[in-house]
Amino acid sequence: DDKTEDTGPATPFSRAWCCYEESVALTDESRVAPMLLDIAAAHGGQAHLLADGLVESEAAMEDGYGVVAKMERERLFPVEILQAGISVDIA
């Protein structure tokens, strides 16, 4: 989310419940299949998505074009939100 008087950027990374959910998604070894962690953000009037894997439309593309489409989509993700996310200490 963009910076406002009350939030942003990257508000969910500073909320205890969100940090707990992120921790479970990344560390729960009791699951048969691992949880996926996608990160979405609204920034500058645009929606951005970092997806764990290809989204449905990318997976349907042939000859590796889905990977190229994913790279193009994720290239536009706001760096300041990534920086806020990776600097959180949930310990």
N, C-alpha and C positions, 0 to 999 in steps of 0.2 A: 504494500500500500504506500501511497505517497505520504510525505510528511504533512501532518496537520497539527492543530493545537493539541489534540489528544492522542494521536497515533502516528505510527510509521517512522521511518520505513522499517519493514520486517517485523511488525508488531507480534505476530505469533511466536517468533523466536524468543520473545521476552516474557511470555506467559507460561506459568508453571505447568498447567495442564497440557498445553501444546508441547512443551519440552518433554513431559512424561510420555506422551503419545509417540513423539519422535524417537525417544530412547527405546521404547518397546518395539517399535517398527524395525529398528536397526539391530537390536541385541537379543530378541526373544528366540532362543535356540530350540524351544520346545515345539515349535510349529513344524508340521510336515513340509509345508512350502513357506518360504520366507515372505514376510509382508513386503509390499512395495511402498516406496516413499516418493511421491510426486510433490513438487513444489510449484505453486501457482502464485502469481503476483499481478496486481493491477498497478501500472506505473505509467504516468504520462498519458492517461486515457486509453492505454492499450493493455490487453491481457497477455501474460507471458506464462510459459509452462516449461518446467524441467520434468521430464517423465522418466521413470525407471523402466527403460525399454522403449519400444516404438508404440505410438498411439495407433489406433485401429486403421486410420487412413494411410499411415506410413507403412504399416505391416502389409497392407494390400498392394503396395507398389512392387513392381518387378525389377529384377536386375540390380538390386542394391540401391535403387533410388530412394527407398524409404529411409535409409541411413543418411543419405545426403539431405533429405527433407528435414530429418530430426536435427542434424547439425545446423542447418539454416534457422530453424525455429529456436533452438536453444542459444544460438549465437547472440540473439537480441535480448536475452534475459538481463535485467539490470544488475550491473556489477555491485552496486552499493547494497543491494539486498542480499546477494551472495556473501559479501563481506560481513554483514551483520549476522547472517546465519552461521557462518563458520567460526565466528568469534564468541559464541555463546558457550558458557561453562555450565553444564547441567549437573555437575557433581555436587 
